[in-house]
Amino acid sequence: MITMGRARRRILTLAGAATAVVSVLAISGCSGGDAGTEGGDGGDVTIEFAQWWEPELPDGEFRALIDKFEEENPGIKVELVSGPYASTKEQLFAGAASGTMPDVVGLDGAWVNDFASQGVIADLSALMKEYDHDDSELASQIQVDGSTYMIPVVNFVYPMFTNDTLLAEAGVTAPPTTRTEFADAAAKVSALGGDASGWVLPLSLEAPNGVQNDVMSWVWASGGSMLKDGQPDLTNDDVTSAVDFISDLWNDGSIASGSFTMKEQDKVEEFTNGRVGMMIDSLAHINLIRETNPDLKFSISALPADDGYDGERGIPYASWGIGVAENSEHKEAAFKLVEFLMSEDTNSELSTMAKAFPGNSKSVPDFVNDDELFKKAFEIYQAGYPANEFTGLPVAEELMRQLGEQLQAAFDGQQSVDDALKKAQEAWKAEF
């Protein structure tokens, strides 16, 4: 069983065709089986670093950061194997099956349990001890059975986005802070008619992370949990209350149509095009929204909580995590790269590039002082706590898919919310 630090994670869903993995392998010029090849000059070591981060960052900035690492560590060269999230995931799972993972790997917390159980990623606790690394500055670590297998490098939180113009047209003067206020605002926006909807809820089973980010987030925002003693607890009052709330929104017609096939990118498109009043989304999309629709006036706020709840609010988040392949022949060089990315200055720089919050507790990204939306997000982050109970669970994506199937049937009127949660609970127990 995985244990977690206070910070946890979510699944990034980035555009990318499955076939892109072929391109990634072609670009890298080798398979994972060539990971960690010795250079020809003076015994230099070349390590491969597979991640989806470089395409998400401004052109050239991540490579420049890696160039700095190479300057500070003569004899170590880094070959970046970069591709969209989906293709990187496929490449890593293929490498895990064949024992050919690149030396350093970008990780999503949903993959860690599987990889650790297979023994294909290295025990970072052991490496930290072997290379005398002080982990006191790490904001969080993702562990399995007490050993760290992933370190979150940067974190993306998922606050509530509101279309200020649509809310104003509907007579809503401020972003909602409670479920009752949210339901009222969503109904008023939907009542505007046309193609306007109050809220957008992606429930695609192909990309089931909407269960995590858009459904379970309501539970965490009110201090609830889907687990008890590390085991599934989907039928408790907190989960039932949140799903009942969403079911009511569905029955009221306050949710944008097409939810059952909608993915995260569809959600962002609906909001960016001004068709929905509210969505729960990653800060990573702020600049995308601004670039795509510069005229859209929007705000971000903490997720609304259950009426009367006044405790700390959990906020979903995702991490760009990092790990080292067990099959790497150059673990010391690989871990030096991990240390470099997690150092205070480098982590500040990387989190600034990514518009994310740092994994080093002493790092501070520049943008929190330069941009009002990011400044507000940082305040929300500091006022609550990052929450994502899917992080590190076994077959995390399958758990989301199983719950998503039951929710679709409930919202479609084929069963009650209670029955949906009971069925999902039984399915989850079988996976644990």
Phi, psi and chi 1 to 4 in degrees:
 res  aa     phi    psi   chi1   chi2   chi3   chi4
   1 MET       -  139.5  177.7   57.5   62.3      -
   2 ILE   -85.8  137.8  -80.5 -165.8      -      -
   3 THR  -110.6  159.5   58.2      -      -      -
   4 MET  -134.7  156.2  -69.1  161.3  -81.8      -
   5 GLY   -75.6 -175.4      -      -      -      -
   6 ARG   -64.6  -36.3 -169.4  163.5 -178.6 -108.5
   7 ALA   -83.8  141.0      -      -      -      -
   8 ARG  -133.3 -157.9  -57.4  176.8 -171.9  178.9
   9 ARG  -148.0 -177.9   70.4   99.2  -98.7  165.7
  10 ARG  -145.1  178.4   78.1  107.0 -133.3 -178.3
  11 ILE   -98.7  124.0  -67.3  174.4      -      -
  12 LEU   -80.6  133.9  -70.9  172.1      -      -
  13 THR  -114.9  106.7  -58.0      -      -      -
  14 LEU  -114.5  151.5  -54.5  177.6      -      -
  15 ALA   -64.7  140.9      -      -      -      -
  16 GLY   171.7  129.0      -      -      -      -
  17 ALA   -76.8  149.5      -      -      -      -
  18 ALA   -59.1  -33.1      -      -      -      -
  19 THR   -68.8  -12.7   52.8      -      -      -
  20 ALA   -62.4  -22.7      -      -      -      -
  21 VAL   -59.6  -32.9   66.4      -      -      -
  22 VAL   -62.8  -41.4  176.4      -      -      -
  23 SER   -65.0  -40.4  -59.0      -      -      -
  24 VAL   -60.5  -45.1  170.5      -      -      -
  25 LEU   -64.2  -38.3  -68.5  170.6      -      -
  26 ALA   -66.5  -41.6      -      -      -      -
  27 ILE   -64.3  -40.3  -68.8  169.8      -      -
  28 SER   -66.9  -20.8   70.4      -      -      -
  29 GLY    76.2    6.3      -      -      -      -
  30 CYS  -162.4  168.4   56.4      -      -      -
  31 SER   -93.8  171.4   70.7      -      -      -
  32 GLY   -58.5  -21.8      -      -      -      -
  33 GLY   -67.2  -15.1      -      -      -      -
  34 ASP   -96.2    6.2  -63.7  -36.4      -      -
  35 ALA   -53.4  135.7      -      -      -      -
  36 GLY    73.9   53.7      -      -      -      -
  37 THR   -87.1  144.9   54.7      -      -      -
  38 GLU   -75.2  140.4  -64.7  -72.1  -15.7      -
  39 GLY   -77.2  168.7      -      -      -      -
  40 GLY   -90.0  -13.6      -      -      -      -
  41 ASP  -108.2  114.6  -62.6  -33.5      -      -
  42 GLY    60.7   25.1      -      -      -      -
  43 GLY    73.5   22.8      -      -      -      -
  44 ASP   -57.7  148.8  -75.7   -5.9      -      -
  45 VAL  -105.0  134.0  168.5      -      -      -
  46 THR  -112.4  123.5  -61.9      -      -      -
  47 ILE  -113.3  146.6   55.7  174.7      -      -
  48 GLU   -96.3  140.4  -69.7 -176.9  -23.1      -
  49 PHE  -128.5  104.0 -179.8   16.1      -      -
  50 ALA   -92.5  127.8      -      -      -      -
  51 GLN  -163.0  165.9   35.0   61.6   47.5      -
  52 TRP  -106.4    8.2   64.2   93.4      -      -
  53 TRP   -74.6  -44.5  -47.2  -11.8      -      -
  54 GLU   -54.7  -44.2 -174.0  178.7   26.7      -
  55 PRO   -65.5  -19.9  -20.9   33.0      -      -
  56 GLU   -86.7  -12.1  -65.7  -61.7  -56.8      -
  57 LEU  -102.2  159.5  -64.3  171.6      -      -
  58 PRO   -53.7  144.4  -26.6   35.3      -      -
  59 ASP   -51.3  128.1  -73.8  -13.7      -      -
  60 GLY    84.4  -14.2      -      -      -      -
  61 GLU   -72.4  -39.4  -69.5 -165.3    2.0      -
  62 PHE   -71.3  -39.8 -168.0   56.7      -      -
  63 ARG   -60.8  -38.9 -176.7   64.0 -112.0 -177.4
  64 ALA   -63.3  -36.0      -      -      -      -
  65 LEU   -67.2  -41.0 -157.4   63.3      -      -
  66 ILE   -68.0  -35.0  -63.1  -58.1      -      -
  67 ASP   -59.6  -38.7  -71.2  -15.7      -      -
  68 LYS   -63.6  -39.5 -173.5 -176.1  -62.4 -176.6
  69 PHE   -60.7  -44.4  167.6   77.5      -      -
  70 GLU   -64.0  -36.4  -67.4 -179.9  -17.3      -
  71 GLU   -65.3  -37.1  -68.9  171.2    5.9      -
  72 GLU   -81.2  -14.2  -65.6  178.6    4.6      -
  73 ASN  -130.8   71.5  -66.1  -86.8      -      -
  74 PRO   -56.8  137.1    0.1   -1.7      -      -
  75 GLY   100.8  -11.0      -      -      -      -
  76 ILE  -116.6  121.3  -57.5  176.6      -      -
  77 LYS  -109.4  145.6  -59.5  -63.9 -178.0 -175.0
  78 VAL  -119.3  122.1  179.4      -      -      -
  79 GLU   -99.0  112.9 -178.7  179.1  -13.0      -
  80 LEU   -79.4  126.5  -68.1  177.3      -      -
  81 VAL  -109.8   96.0 -177.0      -      -      -
  82 SER  -112.8  138.5  -54.7      -      -      -
  83 GLY  -162.8  173.3      -      -      -      -
  84 PRO   -59.3  160.3  -21.4   32.9      -      -
  85 TYR   -52.5  -48.5  171.0   87.1      -      -
  86 ALA   -62.8  -42.3      -      -      -      -
  87 SER   -73.7  -34.3   58.0      -      -      -
  88 THR   -62.0  -42.7  -60.6      -      -      -
  89 LYS   -59.8  -46.9  175.1 -174.5  173.8 -176.7
  90 GLU   -63.1  -39.9  -69.2 -165.9   18.6      -
  91 GLN   -63.2  -44.0 -178.0 -164.4   13.1      -
  92 LEU   -67.9  -39.5  -64.8 -174.7      -      -
  93 PHE   -68.5  -35.0  -86.9   82.5      -      -
  94 ALA   -66.7  -40.3      -      -      -      -
  95 GLY   -66.0  -34.4      -      -      -      -
  96 ALA   -65.0  -39.5      -      -      -      -
  97 ALA   -69.4  -32.1      -      -      -      -
  98 SER  -102.1   -1.9   59.9      -      -      -
  99 GLY    71.5   31.2      -      -      -      -
 100 THR  -127.7   40.7   57.7      -      -      -
 101 MET   -69.9  147.5  -89.5 -170.9  165.1      -
 102 PRO   -60.1  161.4  -23.0   33.9      -      -
 103 ASP   -60.4  -47.6  -58.6   86.6      -      -
 104 VAL  -116.9  137.4 -176.5      -      -      -
 105 VAL  -131.0  134.6  -71.4      -      -      -
 106 GLY   -73.8  134.0      -      -      -      -
 107 LEU  -125.1  144.6  -68.0  173.3      -      -
 108 ASP  -100.1  137.6 -174.6  -49.0      -      -
 109 GLY   -56.8  -25.1      -      -      -      -
 110 ALA   -68.8  -16.7      -      -      -      -
 111 TRP   -94.3  -16.0  -48.0  -21.4      -      -
 112 VAL   -64.3  -43.9  175.1      -      -      -
 113 ASN   -59.9  -45.9 -168.4  -63.1      -      -
 114 ASP   -61.7  -46.8  -70.6  -15.1      -      -
 115 PHE   -66.0  -42.2  -74.2  160.6      -      -
 116 ALA   -65.8  -40.6      -      -      -      -
 117 SER   -64.3  -33.5  -60.4      -      -      -
 118 GLN   -78.9  -13.2  -64.8  174.6   50.1      -
 119 GLY    74.4   26.0      -      -      -      -
 120 VAL   -99.7  -10.6  -63.5      -      -      -
 121 ILE  -116.8  148.0   51.3  175.8      -      -
 122 ALA   -77.5  153.2      -      -      -      -
 123 ASP   -74.7  104.7  179.7  -14.6      -      -
 124 LEU   -70.8  -26.9  -65.6  180.0      -      -
 125 SER   -59.9  -42.5  -65.0      -      -      -
 126 ALA   -67.0  -39.7      -      -      -      -
 127 LEU   -67.3  -39.8  -66.2 -175.2      -      -
 128 MET   -61.3  -38.7  -75.4 -170.5  -85.9      -
 129 LYS   -70.4  -44.0 -177.7  177.4 -179.4 -179.2
 130 GLU   -63.2  -38.0 -179.0  176.8   -4.3      -
 131 TYR  -102.6   18.0  -58.3  127.8      -      -
 132 ASP    53.6   48.6 -163.9   25.8      -      -
 133 HIS   -93.6  129.4  176.1   78.7      -      -
 134 ASP   -84.7  116.5  178.8    4.3      -      -
 135 ASP   -94.9   13.7   67.6   -9.1      -      -
 136 SER   -67.2  -20.5   61.2      -      -      -
 137 GLU   -91.1   -4.4  -66.9 -175.9    0.2      -
 138 LEU   -75.1  123.9  -60.5 -179.5      -      -
 139 ALA   -66.1  -31.9      -      -      -      -
 140 SER  -161.1  161.5   60.2      -      -      -
 141 GLN  -141.4  139.9  -57.5  178.5   46.3      -
 142 ILE   -98.7  121.4  -54.4  -57.6      -      -
 143 GLN  -120.0  154.6  -60.9 -174.8  -31.4      -
 144 VAL  -127.3  123.0  175.9      -      -      -
 145 ASP    50.2   42.0  -64.8  -26.6      -      -
 146 GLY    85.6   -1.6      -      -      -      -
 147 SER  -115.8  140.2  -66.4      -      -      -
 148 THR   -79.9  133.1  -63.8      -      -      -
 149 TYR  -122.8  -15.3  -73.5   89.3      -      -
 150 MET  -143.5  138.3  170.1 -176.5  138.2      -
 151 ILE  -113.7  121.1  -62.4  172.2      -      -
 152 PRO   -66.2  122.7  -23.8   36.3      -      -
 153 VAL   -86.4  -50.0 -179.5      -      -      -
 154 VAL  -138.2  154.1  -64.8      -      -      -
 155 ASN  -122.3  136.5  -59.7  -46.0      -      -
 156 PHE  -112.0  119.4  -60.2   87.2      -      -
 157 VAL   -91.1  160.1  -62.2      -      -      -
 158 TYR  -117.4   83.9  -90.1   57.4      -      -
 159 PRO   -83.0 -175.5   31.5  -32.8      -      -
 160 MET   -92.3  131.1  177.0  179.1   66.5      -
 161 PHE  -100.5  136.3  -72.3   57.9      -      -
 162 THR  -125.7  136.1   51.4      -      -      -
 163 ASN   -81.5  104.4 -179.8  -36.4      -      -
 164 ASP   -62.6  -35.7  -62.6  -20.7      -      -
 165 THR   -67.3  -47.4  -56.8      -      -      -
 166 LEU   -63.0  -42.0  -88.1 -177.3      -      -
 167 LEU   -62.9  -40.2  -98.0   61.9      -      -
 168 ALA   -65.4  -42.1      -      -      -      -
 169 GLU   -61.0  -31.2  -71.5  177.1    3.4      -
 170 ALA   -85.3   -1.9      -      -      -      -
 171 GLY    85.1   15.9      -      -      -      -
 172 VAL   -95.5  117.9  179.8      -      -      -
 173 THR   -91.3  -13.9   56.8      -      -      -
 174 ALA  -151.8  150.8      -      -      -      -
 175 PRO   -57.5  140.3  -24.5   34.6      -      -
 176 PRO   -67.5  147.0   21.9  -31.4      -      -
 177 THR  -115.7  -13.6   61.6      -      -      -
 178 THR  -125.9  166.6   66.9      -      -      -
 179 ARG   -62.6  -38.6  -70.2 -177.7 -173.4  173.1
 180 THR   -63.0  -43.4  -65.0      -      -      -
 181 GLU   -65.3  -37.5  -69.0  177.3   -0.2      -
 182 PHE   -64.9  -47.1 -174.8   91.3      -      -
 183 ALA   -60.8  -39.9      -      -      -      -
 184 ASP   -64.9  -44.7  179.3   66.6      -      -
 185 ALA   -65.4  -42.3      -      -      -      -
 186 ALA   -63.8  -39.7      -      -      -      -
 187 ALA   -66.1  -40.4      -      -      -      -
 188 LYS   -67.8  -39.4  -72.2  178.8  175.7  174.7
 189 VAL   -66.4  -43.7  171.2      -      -      -
 190 SER   -62.5  -31.6  -63.3      -      -      -
 191 ALA   -71.2  -11.0      -      -      -      -
 192 LEU   -63.3  -23.0  -68.9  173.0      -      -
 193 GLY    84.2 -167.4      -      -      -      -
 194 GLY    63.7 -137.9      -      -      -      -
 195 ASP  -102.4   18.5   55.9    4.4      -      -
 196 ALA   -81.8  135.6      -      -      -      -
 197 SER  -132.3  153.4  -63.9      -      -      -
 198 GLY   -71.4  -42.9      -      -      -      -
 199 TRP  -142.5  155.0 -175.5   40.6      -      -
 200 VAL  -121.8  130.3   59.4      -      -      -
 201 LEU  -131.5  100.9  171.7   63.9      -      -
 202 PRO   -80.5  122.3   29.3  -30.5      -      -
 203 LEU  -125.2   28.4  -77.1  178.0      -      -
 204 SER   -57.1  134.9  164.2      -      -      -
 205 LEU   -81.3  -20.0  -60.5  179.9      -      -
 206 GLU   -70.1  -40.0 -178.3 -178.7   -8.3      -
 207 ALA  -126.5   83.5      -      -      -      -
 208 PRO   -82.7   15.2   32.5  -35.6      -      -
 209 ASN   -68.5   -7.8   57.9  -36.2      -      -
 210 GLY   -63.5  -29.1      -      -      -      -
 211 VAL   -61.3  -38.4  167.6      -      -      -
 212 GLN   -75.8  -53.2  169.6 -173.8  -99.6      -
 213 ASN   -81.9  -30.5  -59.5  -34.0      -      -
 214 ASP  -113.0  -14.3  -57.0  -86.9      -      -
 215 VAL  -109.9  -61.6  174.8      -      -      -
 216 MET   -67.4  -19.5 -153.5   53.3   69.2      -
 217 SER   -58.9  -30.5   54.8      -      -      -
 218 TRP   -67.3  -31.9  -69.5   96.1      -      -
 219 VAL   -69.1  -49.2  178.4      -      -      -
 220 TRP   -65.3  -32.7  -59.1  -34.7      -      -
 221 ALA   -64.7  -19.3      -      -      -      -
 222 SER  -112.3   23.2  -61.4      -      -      -
 223 GLY    77.0   10.6      -      -      -      -
 224 GLY   -84.6  177.5      -      -      -      -
 225 SER  -145.8  149.1  173.6      -      -      -
 226 MET   -98.9    3.3   63.2 -176.6 -159.5      -
 227 LEU  -125.3  155.2  -57.5  174.0      -      -
 228 LYS  -141.2  119.5 -176.6  177.8 -178.6 -179.6
 229 ASP    55.5   36.3  -60.9  -32.5      -      -
 230 GLY    78.9    3.8      -      -      -      -
 231 GLN  -113.9  159.1  -64.1  -63.0  -51.4      -
 232 PRO   -58.0  137.9  -23.3   33.4      -      -
 233 ASP  -145.2   57.6 -171.3   24.8      -      -
 234 LEU   -77.6  -14.6  -71.4  174.6      -      -
 235 THR   -97.1    9.4   56.8      -      -      -
 236 ASN   -72.2  170.2   68.8   45.2      -      -
 237 ASP   -63.6  -36.9  -69.6  -15.5      -      -
 238 ASP   -65.7  -46.2  -69.0  -32.7      -      -
 239 VAL   -67.6  -44.4  176.1      -      -      -
 240 THR   -59.7  -43.5  -58.9      -      -      -
 241 SER   -61.5  -43.8  171.8      -      -      -
 242 ALA   -65.6  -43.8      -      -      -      -
 243 VAL   -70.7  -36.3  176.5      -      -      -
 244 ASP   -59.4  -40.7  -84.3  -23.4      -      -
 245 PHE   -61.2  -46.2  165.3   71.0      -      -
 246 ILE   -66.2  -38.9  -64.8  170.7      -      -
 247 SER   -60.6  -39.2  178.7      -      -      -
 248 ASP   -64.7  -40.9  -71.3  -17.8      -      -
 249 LEU   -60.0  -40.8  -68.0  171.6      -      -
 250 TRP   -62.5  -48.8 -176.3  -81.9      -      -
 251 ASN   -66.7  -26.2  -66.8  -29.8      -      -
 252 ASP   -81.2   -5.0  -69.9  -16.0      -      -
 253 GLY    74.5   24.5      -      -      -      -
 254 SER   -91.8   -0.1  -62.7      -      -      -
 255 ILE  -110.3  138.3  -63.0  176.4      -      -
 256 ALA   -58.1  144.3      -      -      -      -
 257 SER   -70.0  159.2   59.9      -      -      -
 258 GLY    88.7   13.6      -      -      -      -
 259 SER   -58.4  -37.0  -76.5      -      -      -
 260 PHE   -66.4  -20.6  -70.4  176.6      -      -
 261 THR  -115.7   -0.1   57.3      -      -      -
 262 MET   -78.8  136.0 -168.8  176.9  -70.6      -
 263 LYS  -107.9  175.6  -59.2  176.2 -176.2  176.3
 264 GLU   -58.4  -42.5 -178.6  160.4  -64.1      -
 265 GLN   -64.5  -30.0   55.3  -96.0   40.7      -
 266 ASP   -67.3  -39.5  -57.4  -44.6      -      -
 267 LYS   -59.2  -47.3  169.3 -179.1   72.5  176.9
 268 VAL   -63.5  -38.2  177.9      -      -      -
 269 GLU   -64.9  -42.4 -177.1  176.6  -20.6      -
 270 GLU   -59.4  -43.9  -72.5  -65.1  -61.9      -
 271 PHE   -69.7  -44.7 -176.3   84.5      -      -
 272 THR   -60.6  -34.6  -57.0      -      -      -
 273 ASN   -84.8    5.7  -70.3  -28.5      -      -
 274 GLY    77.4   23.2      -      -      -      -
 275 ARG   -96.5  -10.3  -69.9 -167.6  -74.1  -94.6
 276 VAL  -130.8  148.9  -65.4      -      -      -
 277 GLY   -79.9  -32.0      -      -      -      -
 278 MET  -146.2  147.2  -63.0  170.7  -75.8      -
 279 MET  -151.4  159.1   73.4  168.0  175.0      -
 280 ILE  -104.4  120.9  -59.3  167.3      -      -
 281 ASP  -153.3  168.4 -167.6   36.9      -      -
 282 SER   -78.0  145.0  168.1      -      -      -
 283 LEU   -60.2  -22.5  -69.0 -178.4      -      -
 284 ALA   -59.7  -19.1      -      -      -      -
 285 HIS   -95.5   -1.6  -68.2  138.7      -      -
 286 ILE   -57.6  -50.2  -76.1 -177.7      -      -
 287 ASN   -66.9  -35.6  -73.2  -19.6      -      -
 288 LEU   -60.8  -44.6  172.2   66.8      -      -
 289 ILE   -62.9  -43.5  -65.3  168.4      -      -
 290 ARG   -62.9  -41.8  -75.5  170.6  167.2  166.5
 291 GLU   -70.4  -38.0  -68.0  168.0    3.3      -
 292 THR   -76.0  -38.5  -54.0      -      -      -
 293 ASN  -137.1   80.3 -172.3   -4.9      -      -
 294 PRO   -60.4  -21.1  -20.0   31.6      -      -
 295 ASP   -85.7   -9.3  -63.7  -31.3      -      -
 296 LEU   -72.4  125.5 -175.4   70.2      -      -
 297 LYS   -99.1  116.7  -63.0 -176.1 -177.1  -53.6
 298 PHE  -141.5  158.5   65.5   97.6      -      -
 299 SER  -129.5  166.0  -56.3      -      -      -
 300 ILE  -125.7  149.1   61.4  170.5      -      -
 301 SER  -147.9  168.0  -51.2      -      -      -
 302 ALA   -65.7  150.9      -      -      -      -
 303 LEU   -61.7  136.6  -93.6   66.7      -      -
 304 PRO   -59.5  144.8  -24.8   35.6      -      -
 305 ALA  -107.0  166.6      -      -      -      -
 306 ASP   -59.0  143.3 -161.5    4.8      -      -
 307 ASP   -56.4  129.4  -64.8   52.2      -      -
 308 GLY    91.0  -10.7      -      -      -      -
 309 TYR   -78.3  128.7  176.4   76.4      -      -
 310 ASP  -128.3   17.5   59.0    2.0      -      -
 311 GLY   -85.9 -175.1      -      -      -      -
 312 GLU   -64.3  142.3  -80.9 -168.1  -44.3      -
 313 ARG  -101.3  127.2  -59.7 -172.8 -173.0 -164.4
 314 GLY   -75.3  141.9      -      -      -      -
 315 ILE  -127.4  126.9  179.5  169.9      -      -
 316 PRO   -59.1  149.1  -14.4   24.8      -      -
 317 TYR  -151.6  161.0   83.6  106.4      -      -
 318 ALA  -127.0  152.4      -      -      -      -
 319 SER  -123.9  148.3  -65.3      -      -      -
 320 TRP   -89.5  101.5  -72.6   -2.7      -      -
 321 GLY   -94.4  164.4      -      -      -      -
 322 ILE  -135.4  146.5 -163.2  166.4      -      -
 323 GLY  -149.8  175.2      -      -      -      -
 324 VAL  -121.4  135.7  173.5      -      -      -
 325 ALA   -71.6  138.3      -      -      -      -
 326 GLU   -64.2  -31.0 -178.9   58.8   38.0      -
 327 ASN   -81.6   -1.7   61.0  -91.4      -      -
 328 SER   -62.3  135.2  172.5      -      -      -
 329 GLU   -89.6   -0.4  -63.4  177.4   -1.3      -
 330 HIS  -133.2   57.8  -55.0  -68.0      -      -
 331 LYS   -65.0  -34.7  -73.4 -168.1  177.2   67.8
 332 GLU   -64.7  -44.8 -176.1  172.1    7.4      -
 333 ALA   -64.7  -40.6      -      -      -      -
 334 ALA   -61.9  -42.4      -      -      -      -
 335 PHE   -70.9  -29.4 -167.6   71.4      -      -
 336 LYS   -60.6  -37.7  -78.6 -177.4 -177.8  -66.1
 337 LEU   -67.0  -40.6  178.8   58.4      -      -
 338 VAL   -59.6  -47.1  174.4      -      -      -
 339 GLU   -60.6  -41.2  -73.5 -175.6  -54.6      -
 340 PHE   -61.2  -47.3  171.5   77.9      -      -
 341 LEU   -67.9  -26.3  -67.7  171.9      -      -
 342 MET   -94.4   -1.0  -63.9  -50.7  -58.5      -
 343 SER   -68.9  155.2   62.2      -      -      -
 344 GLU   -55.5  -51.3 -178.7  178.2  -12.1      -
 345 ASP   -69.0  -45.9  -70.5  -15.9      -      -
 346 THR   -63.8  -41.7  -56.3      -      -      -
 347 ASN   -66.6  -34.1 -158.2 -116.8      -      -
 348 SER   -62.9  -43.4  -66.9      -      -      -
 349 GLU   -66.1  -44.3 -169.0  173.6  -11.7      -
 350 LEU   -67.7  -41.5 -179.9   56.4      -      -
 351 SER   -66.7  -31.9   57.6      -      -      -
 352 THR   -65.6  -45.2  -62.8      -      -      -
 353 MET   -58.6  -43.6  -70.5  178.5 -165.3      -
 354 ALA   -84.2   -8.0      -      -      -      -
 355 LYS    55.8   46.7  -57.6  -65.9 -174.7 -172.6
 356 ALA  -131.4  173.1      -      -      -      -
 357 PHE   -95.6  142.3  -63.2  141.6      -      -
 358 PRO   -73.5  152.7   24.3  -32.2      -      -
 359 GLY   -87.5  -13.1      -      -      -      -
 360 ASN   -93.6  124.2 -177.1  -48.6      -      -
 361 SER   -64.6  -16.8   58.4      -      -      -
 362 LYS   -97.1   -8.7  -68.0 -172.1  174.6 -179.8
 363 SER   -80.2  147.7  -59.3      -      -      -
 364 VAL  -134.3  119.9  178.5      -      -      -
 365 PRO   -74.3  144.8   25.1  -30.8      -      -
 366 ASP   -61.7  -34.9  -68.3  -17.4      -      -
 367 PHE   -67.1  -18.1   61.6   79.1      -      -
 368 VAL   -67.1  -17.1  -61.0      -      -      -
 369 ASN  -102.8  -11.4  -62.4  -44.2      -      -
 370 ASP  -106.5  -15.0  -60.1  -24.3      -      -
 371 ASP  -134.3  125.5 -173.3  -59.6      -      -
 372 GLU   -63.2  -38.8  -76.8  -57.3  -47.1      -
 373 LEU   -67.2  -43.3  -73.3 -176.0      -      -
 374 PHE   -69.3  -34.4  -73.7  108.8      -      -
 375 LYS   -62.0  -42.8 -179.0  179.0 -180.0 -179.8
 376 LYS   -64.6  -40.8  179.7   66.3  178.3  -63.0
 377 ALA   -61.8  -39.6      -      -      -      -
 378 PHE   -65.2  -36.1 -158.6   50.5      -      -
 379 GLU   -65.6  -41.3  -69.0  171.0   -2.9      -
 380 ILE   -63.2  -43.5  -65.4  169.7      -      -
 381 TYR   -59.1  -43.4 -176.3   69.4      -      -
 382 GLN   -75.3  -28.7  -69.1  176.2  -50.0      -
 383 ALA   -78.6  -26.7      -      -      -      -
 384 GLY  -113.1 -145.8      -      -      -      -
 385 TYR  -146.4  141.4   61.3   94.0      -      -
 386 PRO   -66.2  132.8   16.3  -21.5      -      -
 387 ALA  -135.9  126.4      -      -      -      -
 388 ASN  -160.4   95.6 -169.0  -31.3      -      -
 389 GLU   -75.8   -7.3  -66.4 -176.9  -61.2      -
 390 PHE   -77.7  -18.9  -75.4   99.3      -      -
 391 THR   -56.5  120.7  -59.3      -      -      -
 392 GLY    80.7   -2.9      -      -      -      -
 393 LEU   -69.6  151.7  -69.3 -176.5      -      -
 394 PRO   -64.2  139.7   21.7  -31.7      -      -
 395 VAL    41.5   53.2  -66.7      -      -      -
 396 ALA   -56.9  -43.1      -      -      -      -
 397 GLU   -65.8  -35.7  -70.8 -171.9   18.4      -
 398 GLU   -66.9  -35.4 -179.7   59.5   21.3      -
 399 LEU   -61.7  -42.5  -60.9 -179.1      -      -
 400 MET   -63.2  -42.5  -63.3  176.6 -153.8      -
 401 ARG   -63.7  -42.1 -172.9  170.8  -67.0  106.1
 402 GLN   -63.6  -42.4  -69.9  169.9  -14.1      -
 403 LEU   -68.8  -39.4  178.8   52.7      -      -
 404 GLY   -59.3  -40.6      -      -      -      -
 405 GLU   -59.6  -44.3  -71.4  174.1  -10.8      -
 406 GLN   -69.8  -36.5  -62.0  -56.2  -33.1      -
 407 LEU   -66.3  -40.3  -67.2  179.1      -      -
 408 GLN   -59.0  -44.0  -74.8 -163.3   11.8      -
 409 ALA   -64.9  -36.2      -      -      -      -
 410 ALA   -69.6  -46.6      -      -      -      -
 411 PHE   -67.5  -24.9  -62.7  159.8      -      -
 412 ASP   -83.9    1.2 -157.6   31.4      -      -
 413 GLY    83.7   10.2      -      -      -      -
 414 GLN   -84.1  -17.6  -58.6  174.1   36.0      -
 415 GLN  -159.5  168.0   62.1 -177.6   -9.4      -
 416 SER   -82.1  164.3   66.9      -      -      -
 417 VAL   -61.0  -42.1  165.7      -      -      -
 418 ASP   -59.3  -44.8  -74.4  -16.1      -      -
 419 ASP   -65.2  -38.6  -74.0  -16.4      -      -
 420 ALA   -60.5  -44.9      -      -      -      -
 421 LEU   -69.9  -35.7  -65.8  176.0      -      -
 422 LYS   -64.7  -42.9  -72.8  176.2 -176.7  175.3
 423 LYS   -66.7  -41.9  -69.7  178.0 -178.6  177.4
 424 ALA   -64.9  -37.6      -      -      -      -
 425 GLN   -59.8  -44.4  168.5   83.3   -4.9      -
 426 GLU   -65.8  -40.2  -69.3  -54.7  -50.0      -
 427 ALA   -64.4  -40.4      -      -      -      -
 428 TRP   -65.8  -40.3  -79.6   26.5      -      -
 429 LYS   -57.6  -37.6  -78.4 -177.1  175.8  178.6
 430 ALA   -65.9  -28.7      -      -      -      -
 431 GLU   -81.7  -26.0  -58.6  -69.2   -1.9      -
 432 PHE   -80.3      -  -82.8   59.6      -      -
